[in-house]
Amino acid sequence: MKTSVQQALDAIQREKNEPICAYIYDLAGIQEQVRGMLQTMPRNTKLFYAIKANPDPRIIEALLPLVKGFEVASIGELLKVRAVSHEVPILFGGPGKKESELKLAIEHNVSYIHVESLLELRRIIAIVKKRQQPEARVLLRINLRSNTLPQTKIVMGGGPSPFGIDEEAVEEAIELIRVEGAGAVRLCGFHFHSLSNNMDARLHAEMIDLYLQKVERWQQQHNLQVDVVNAGGGFGVTYDGSPGFDWSLFTALLQQSEARKRLAAHGGELFFESGRLLVADHGYYAAEVTDIKRSHGQMFAILRGGTHHLRLPASWGHNHPFHIVYTDRWKHEFTRPEVRGERVHIVGELCTPKDRMHSDAEIDCLRVGDVIVFEKSGAYAWTISHHDFLGHPHPAFHYLMEGDEHVNVNATFQSANC
Ligand SMILES: Cc1ncc(COP(=O)(O)O)c(C=O)c1O
């Protein structure tokens, strides 16, 4: 029964006459951007893709030849990467890892496990010893005691947090590895991911210098060989038209960083595991306007789609950037509803007032049947959304590849004037 309902919904969506609702991923754009980013990175720095930003297999495939590897935060994510490549390096992170997950991660030969707590460390040691497996390579994820970290919308370190091991417990963790973990766990370095969506390249570079200086201190205090410092992701993207993260400035500062040069001199590598910056700008969510109406003096445009497909504006409480594609999709005898020169709330098809994509948008012209194309919908968009709430059909997914006309979403639909 469940299958037939799903099949019926899929069939409805395939019907040509159904309103447009689709994600469009510009794979060529993602590749071009990453190629550009790699060009300015210092030699001992490596770029990984944190697939939580968008785990679409086509995106993983597109990035496979470019990035050093992938960061995953669950076995589900790990299997998505392994479905694309058996060999590509994987960093396995995330809080609250279960024993079964740790076992599977080891079986799937992840390159490094990010250890988030002392208990997790004990679990790994016990698993490896019991199964008499080769040493597990780990990076200790550290939550620094610092009020100098940049402040962003999403903060994961520098204060109380469920992520990582407090800086005060570094010594205990190292001792645990030395005493109980000998032969079972190899400490290869440290991991930090203290924030997301940071826009300030200079502060980001300073934060990484701070990480590297802390690591140097632990290295000297405990006589450690540090192969890797993973400085996480967190490179920001703006949704309001203001300037985003300046990657060129950031990598220029990294080139000059004495701490990075010292790491390189000891043979150490600096990893980044970026999600948002790699994919956000290359995803588009297109949703057709299915109704326009005035309610108590305010105008509403209702979409085939909404926050169950693109939850980011509801999650962050922002107005999501968009443009309108005008279409001739109107076949009825009766009047086509429209709005001209007014402010409009652009909302979704869900029975909740929280299903709002943009409030008070200034609209020159919009009609039922036109398509709203939400930009910057490549990261933390579909993947963080409550897809099945209310059972509306999922959107279609389209991919633009090298050789396709560069993303001109307008060309995807029949264009018309308003
Ligand atoms: C541990 C870790 N690494 C990397 C990322 C990717 O962050 P971003 O998409 O901000 O680059 C996240 C995001 O939450 C994360 O938790």
The ligand as an ORCA input file, in Angstrom:
! r2SCAN-3c Opt
* xyz 0 1
  C      32.797     18.391     12.327
  C      32.346     19.193     11.164
  N      33.166     19.373     10.136
  C      32.814     20.095      9.042
  C      31.564     20.677      8.965
  C      31.218     21.483      7.737
  O      31.002     22.780      8.085
  P      30.744     23.902      6.958
  O      29.649     23.402      6.101
  O      30.361     25.093      7.761
  O      32.024     24.072      6.211
  C      30.679     20.542     10.034
  C      29.359     21.180      9.994
  O      28.601     21.191     10.904
  C      31.057     19.761     11.154
  O      30.244     19.589     12.193
*
